Amino acid sequence: MINGKKAILVVDHDMRMLNLIESILLGNDFIVKTAVDASDGLIYMNRDVEMVIVNRHIYAVNGMSFASVVKSQYPRVPVVGISTFDREPCYKIPTEFDKIIGRSFVPKTFLKEVNELINKSSFSHV
């Protein structure tokens, strides 16, 4: 939490998607940190970040590997994967992610899912 607002890190190489997610979150009273790749994302990751939203298919280090590193260092921080598929082709969400959301989401539904996840997480870093 920063200045009483919940902080979310968004990592995506697609600038249109990054800007869309940032705009939705900023318009709903979140602090938003953005990164275009996993290495920048790890630089911004700290104890103030309460949720991570990452494109599953970011360049260099993929989203699943990035999510795995975040989960190992910050196990209570929920990680949402943004997928090119509206529905995952598998029946099980990979353990690196708390939720998978398709790229063609409806902003209101996206925001509802983000709020539900961030509020239900028992966030506390030591």
SULNORCOR-V689950 format. One record per backbone hydrogen bond with DSSP energy under -0.5 kcal/mol. CO is the residue of the C=O (numbers start at 1). NH is the residue of the N-H. Records with the same first field share a line. If there is no record, write none. Layout:
CO = NH / NH
//
This chain:
2 = 5
5 = 2
6 = 31
7 = 50 / 51
8 = 10 / 33
9 = 53
10 = 12 / 35
11 = 55
13 = 15
14 = 18
15 = 19
16 = 20
17 = 21
18 = 22
19 = 23
20 = 24
21 = 25
22 = 26
23 = 27
25 = 28 / 30
26 = 29
31 = 8
33 = 10
35 = 12
37 = 41
38 = 42
39 = 43
40 = 44
41 = 45
46 = 49
48 = 7
50 = 78
51 = 9
52 = 80
53 = 11
54 = 82
55 = 58
56 = 63 / 64
59 = 38 / 61
60 = 62
62 = 66
63 = 67
64 = 68
65 = 69
66 = 70
67 = 71
68 = 72
69 = 73
70 = 74
74 = 77
76 = 78
78 = 52
79 = 98 / 99
80 = 54
81 = 83 / 101
82 = 56
83 = 103
86 = 102
94 = 97
99 = 81
101 = 83
102 = 105
105 = 107
106 = 110
107 = 111
108 = 112
109 = 113
110 = 114
111 = 115
112 = 116
113 = 117
114 = 118
115 = 119
116 = 120
117 = 121
121 = 123
//
